[in-house]
Structure formats: structure tokens, C-alpha cells
Amino acid sequence: MITFLSDYGYQDDFVGVCHGVIASICPEARMIDITHGLPRHDVLAGAIVLRNALPYMPAGVHLAVVDPDVGAERRAVALRLADGCVLVGPDNGLLSLAAASGEGIVEAADIGRSRFRLAPISATFHGRDIFAPVAAQLTAGASLADAGTPLDPAELVVLTPPRPARDGDALIAHAVYIDHFGNVQLDVRHEDLADSGLRLGHRVTLQAGSEPVSAQFARTFADVGAGELLVYEDAYRTLAVAVSGGDAAARLRLSSGDELRIRPA
């Protein structure tokens, strides 16, 4: 089993070529594409999606490529987690949230000079030439020791996502991921709502710029009228903002990383 996540998009040949490399090396591998529609170069978005998706994936090798520094000094790595998962990708923090959620790293390898890499290596397509062939060989039974040089997990790059804060009665949240519906996932987890004053079924005030707007704290999209703003807990129990039948990111002019203040109305 190999899962694959990237910001390669669906219009070019990048995803198909990586599939071809994997199938050539390990034809019995079963592939699941988590997504290739991540915002380009958005390592944090990729890390969040990978962390959220992996608990629903079968055990196996998980290939992730969001690699704005391809060809530079960043390492290429393979990580074995305590829960049995193996992660393959660039050492730029992309794998770090999933690794932390997978009970920690028990073995790491630098695969930049792996004997499994394709030759010649392109400076700009390590997904094809390093990550895909190593992921395929690991799926076929190779060990991390076969794939690369042992690496101290303490040396790996770790992302530190933003965290919500309090300012009086306001909960200061941050947009961390925007899906293609325009729903805005925030950095507010279920446990962060304690003592926030935000109550399901009640109105809240949202402020992304100078003008506050009203929204409903609802369970799901159908609990408000078409075109209305709502705040809700998404499928991963994190707070999110949506417009029923519309685009919350456009309505509030929010981009990834922006601050959003939420108050009880």
C-alpha cells in the first residue's frame, strides 16, 4: 500500500509519471491518492492534510511531496513511526505533524543518495527520481537501512503551526487551510473551545478586517440559510468557517495564515 499526497496538481504529467515509476518497481502495490490539489508550495497545508488523512489510511508507505526547495540543501528522508507507518518526502516539516501524531519516529534515513534513486537525477523532479522509487522499494520490502543513511530524528525539521490565543472575550484564531469550497479551517481544536463563551446554536461575531460580521455557531451547513456564514467543527474536530452554498474565504477575504477574531455575539 502506498498513499500519495502532493501539490503537483492534475493538469501536468507529474503525478502520472510518479505512478508509473512506482508501478514499474512494485507492480503489486496498491495506490491511494490523498490529494494533489494542495496550494502550491504550501508546506503547512500539506502537513495538516497529511496528519488529518493518515488515521483513515491503511498501514503502509505514505509518500508526500510539497517541495518548494527541491534541488537545494534540504534533505530527502524516509521515516518509520512507532505505529508502523513509513513516511517518505522532503525534510522541510511536511512530515512532522503526521510523525508526531503517529506516536513518534523510531527510525529515520537520509535517502538523498539512496541506491534506489533513478539516474540521472533531475534537479527539479525529486518526486520522480528519489521519493517515488524509494517509496516503491520500501513497499516491496526494503528496509530503511537499505534505502539510505541512518539519521538522528532529532535533526529533522519540525513545523510549529500557529496556535489560538485569547484577547479579552475574543478568541484569536488563524486560517491554516482553505479547501476548494472556500471553507476555512482554523487552528482551534475542540479542547480550545472550553471557556471561550462560544456556544452551539448561538450567534458569534467574526472579524478578519476592520468590519465585524455575524455568523451562526452551527452543527452543519444545512442549519443556516443559503448564503449565510457559519462557524462549525469540521470532520477533524477543528473549528472552521463556511458560507452555506458559498465561499467563506472570499467573503471574509481570508488567506492561509490570516488572523480571525471570534467573539460570542
Secondary structure as UniProt FT lines:
FT   STRAND          2..6
FT   HELIX           14..25
FT   TURN            27..28
FT   STRAND          31..35
FT   TURN            40..41
FT   HELIX           43..53
FT   HELIX           54..56
FT   STRAND          61..65
FT   TURN            68..71
FT   STRAND          76..81
FT   TURN            82..83
FT   STRAND          86..90
FT   TURN            94..95
FT   HELIX           96..101
FT   TURN            102..103
FT   STRAND          105..110
FT   TURN            112..113
FT   TURN            115..116
FT   HELIX           127..131
FT   HELIX           132..139
FT   TURN            140..141
FT   HELIX           144..147
FT   STRAND          149..150
FT   HELIX           153..155
FT   STRAND          165..167
FT   TURN            168..169
FT   STRAND          170..178
FT   TURN            180..181
FT   STRAND          184..189
FT   HELIX           190..193
FT   TURN            194..195
FT   TURN            200..201
FT   STRAND          203..207
FT   STRAND          213..217
FT   HELIX           221..223
FT   TURN            226..227
FT   STRAND          229..233
FT   TURN            235..236
FT   STRAND          238..243
FT   TURN            244..245
FT   HELIX           248..252
FT   TURN            256..257
FT   STRAND          259..264
//
